[in-house]
Amino acid sequence: MEVNENHAMTGKKIQEFKFSLKVYPISFIGKNEWEKGDKIILPPSILEILSNVDTDWPLMFTLDNGNSFRKTHCGVMEFTADEGCSYIPYWMMQNLIISIGEKITFKYVHLEKGSYVKIQPQTEDFLKISNPKAVLEAKLRNFTCLTKDTSIAIEYNSKIFWINIVEVKPGNAISIIETDINVDFISPSISRKEKVLEKQISEKTIEKNISKENGEESSTNDSEIEKLKKKFQGSGYSFK
């Protein structure tokens, strides 16, 4: 294991802590249930080093694959991996374009609690499940953090759905542990249903404007138009 020794001494706030490990799917050690989140397994030596310096818990790390120029963030489930190795969810390996046994860089990081995230399912299949927002809220409880311009995988009814993280606030990566966060849920593309909604909004807005110009009372009120506009817009969730 290659470790950057540029970290603070005992009792001091850590400044930087980097290390490189070979990466393997978490299923290799029979932890298939941990595929449903973003937590990884690291060697005991990492815990030993971090236990002797001032760090923020729960621990979070940046995963950096220099070969593909892709980065993401994660939490830690436990420190039981063989020295020199790490085990991470396979979907995360796909996201980072990591080959089995490839070495990547890990960096300890402090992430601010998130206040906002904009998410986008990659396919319309996700919108066909019963109450997709509620399903997403439940699945995100298995995650520690979210990173802008990356994708996460969630499993529902034995099917994997990929979700794009379009935007987060503050910054480019956030912690979603024990925080209230506003979620904008946008559809993957302009679907047929959205085109119908768009047409309805246009027609009702035109009708309202014509009635106003003619001094007549419109049968369409503002609340009806706003209801249509908010069909796929977000609401507040509390991830705890």
C-alpha positions in Angstrom: 0.0 0.0 0.0 1.3 3.4 -1.0 0.6 6.1 1.6 1.2 9.8 1.5 2.5 10.6 5.0 1.5 14.2 4.8 -1.0 13.9 7.7 -1.1 15.6 11.1 0.4 14.1 14.3 -1.7 12.7 17.2 -4.3 15.2 18.4 -3.8 17.5 15.4 -6.4 18.2 12.7 -5.5 16.1 9.7 -4.5 18.1 6.6 -4.2 15.5 3.9 -4.2 11.8 3.8 -3.9 9.8 0.6 -3.2 6.2 -0.1 -3.4 3.8 -3.1 -5.0 0.3 -3.0 -6.0 -2.4 -5.4 -9.7 -2.5 -6.0 -12.0 -5.6 -6.0 -15.8 -6.0 -6.1 -17.4 -6.2 -2.7 -19.1 -9.4 -3.8 -15.7 -11.2 -3.8 -16.0 -11.5 -0.1 -19.6 -12.4 0.0 -21.0 -9.0 0.9 -23.5 -8.8 -1.9 -26.0 -6.8 0.3 -23.5 -4.0 0.4 -23.9 -3.4 -3.3 -27.0 -1.4 -2.4 -25.1 1.7 -1.2 -21.7 3.6 -1.4 -19.8 2.1 1.5 -16.5 0.4 1.0 -14.2 -1.9 3.0 -10.6 -0.8 3.7 -7.6 -2.5 5.5 -7.1 -2.2 9.3 -3.9 -0.1 8.8 -6.0 2.8 7.5 -8.2 2.8 10.6 -5.0 2.7 12.8 -3.6 5.8 11.1 -6.8 7.8 11.2 -7.5 6.8 14.9 -4.4 8.7 15.9 -5.3 12.0 14.3 -8.2 14.4 14.5 -10.8 13.4 11.8 -14.4 13.9 11.2 -16.7 10.9 11.6 -18.2 9.1 9.8 -15.2 8.9 7.5 -15.6 9.8 3.8 -13.1 9.5 1.0 -12.6 10.6 -2.6 -11.9 7.8 -5.0 -9.8 8.9 -7.9 -9.1 6.8 -11.0 -6.3 8.7 -12.7 -6.5 6.5 -15.7 -10.1 7.4 -16.6 -10.0 10.9 -14.9 -13.1 10.0 -12.9 -13.8 10.7 -9.3 -16.5 10.0 -6.8 -17.0 9.9 -3.0 -17.9 7.2 -0.5 -18.3 6.1 3.1 -16.7 3.2 4.9 -18.5 0.1 6.2 -15.6 -1.6 8.0 -11.8 -2.0 8.1 -11.4 -5.8 7.4 -9.9 -5.9 3.9 -6.5 -7.5 3.2 -3.6 -5.1 3.4 -3.1 -3.4 0.0 -6.7 -4.2 -1.0 -10.1 -2.5 -0.9 -13.5 -3.8 -1.7 -16.1 -1.5 -3.2 -19.6 -1.9 -4.8 -19.3 -3.2 -8.4 -21.5 -0.4 -9.7 -19.0 2.1 -8.3 -16.2 0.3 -10.2 -18.3 0.6 -13.4 -18.8 4.3 -12.7 -15.1 4.9 -12.2 -14.1 2.5 -15.1 -12.0 0.4 -12.8 -10.7 -3.0 -13.7 -10.6 -5.8 -11.1 -7.3 -5.5 -9.2 -6.5 -2.0 -10.6 -4.9 0.4 -8.2 -6.6 3.8 -7.5 -6.1 6.7 -5.1 -8.1 7.2 -2.0 -8.1 10.6 -0.2 -9.7 11.4 3.2 -12.2 14.2 2.8 -14.6 16.3 4.9 -17.9 16.9 3.1 -20.5 19.5 4.1 -24.0 18.4 4.8 -26.1 18.8 1.6 -29.0 21.2 1.2 -29.9 20.4 -2.4 -29.6 17.7 -5.0 -31.0 17.4 -8.6 -31.3 13.8 -9.8 -32.2 12.3 -13.1 -33.0 8.7 -13.9 -31.2 7.5 -17.0 -34.3 5.6 -18.3 -38.0 6.2 -18.2 -38.5 2.7 -16.7 -37.8 4.2 -13.3 -40.8 6.5 -13.7 -43.0 3.5 -14.3 -42.5 2.0 -10.8 -45.0 2.9 -8.1 -44.1 6.2 -6.4 -40.5 6.6 -7.7 -39.8 9.5 -5.4 -40.6 7.5 -2.3 -38.5 4.5 -3.6 -35.5 6.9 -4.3 -35.8 8.4 -0.9 -35.7 5.0 0.8 -32.8 3.8 -1.4 -30.7 6.9 -0.7 -30.7 6.0 3.0 -28.0 3.5 2.1 -25.7 6.2 0.8 -23.3 8.4 2.6 -22.6 11.1 0.0 -23.4 12.3 -3.5 -21.1 13.7 -6.1 -22.1 16.0 -9.0 -21.8 14.7 -12.5 -21.6 11.1 -11.4 -24.2 8.3 -11.4 -25.4 5.9 -8.7 -27.1 2.5 -9.1 -30.1 1.5 -7.0 -31.8 -1.9 -7.0 -35.6 -2.2 -6.9 -37.6 -5.4 -7.6 -34.5 -7.2 -8.7 -33.7 -4.5 -11.4 -30.9 -2.0 -11.4 -31.7 1.6 -12.1 -28.9 4.2 -12.9 -29.5 7.7 -11.5 -27.6 10.7 -12.6 -26.5 13.2 -10.0 -27.0 16.4 -12.0 -26.3 19.0 -9.3 -25.6 19.2 -5.5 -25.3 22.1 -3.1 -23.1 23.2 -1.5 -20.0 22.5 -3.7 -19.6 19.5 -6.0 -20.0 16.7 -3.4 -22.2 16.5 -0.2 -22.8 14.4 2.8 -26.5 13.2 3.0 -26.2 11.7 6.5 -28.7 13.1 9.0 -29.6 16.1 7.0 -32.7 17.8 5.5 -32.2 18.1 1.8 -34.3 19.4 -1.1 -34.5 17.1 -4.0 -35.3 18.1 -7.6 -36.5 15.0 -9.4 -36.3 15.4 -13.2 -37.2 13.0 -15.9 -34.6 11.5 -18.2 -35.8 13.3 -21.3 -38.8 15.0 -22.8 -41.2 12.1 -22.6 -44.6 11.8 -24.3 -46.3 12.5 -21.0 -44.2 15.7 -20.5 -45.1 16.8 -24.0 -48.8 16.5 -23.2 -48.2 18.4 -19.9 -46.3 21.1 -21.8 -49.2 21.4 -24.3 -51.7 21.6 -21.4 -49.7 24.3 -19.7 -49.5 26.3 -22.9 -53.2 26.0 -23.7 -54.3 26.9 -20.2 -51.9 29.9 -20.1 -53.1 31.1 -23.5 -56.7 30.7 -22.4 -56.1 32.7 -19.2 -54.3 35.5 -21.1 -57.1 35.8 -23.7 -59.7 36.0 -21.0 -57.7 38.6 -19.2 -57.3 40.7 -22.4 -61.1 40.5 -23.0 -61.9 41.5 -19.5 -63.5 38.1 -18.9 -63.2 35.7 -16.0 -61.0 32.7 -16.9 -62.0 29.2 -16.1 -58.3 28.5 -15.5 -56.8 29.7 -12.3 -53.1 30.0 -11.4 -53.1 27.0 -9.1 -54.1 24.7 -12.0 -51.2 25.9 -14.1 -48.7 25.7 -11.2 -49.9 22.1 -10.4 -49.1 21.1 -14.0 -45.7 22.8 -13.8 -44.8 21.0 -10.6 -45.7 17.5 -11.9 -42.1 16.3 -11.8 -40.5 19.0 -9.6 -38.9 18.2 -6.3 -39.9 18.4 -2.7 -38.0 18.3 0.6 -36.7 15.0 2.1 -35.0 14.3 5.3 -32.2 11.7 5.1 -31.6 10.3 8.6 
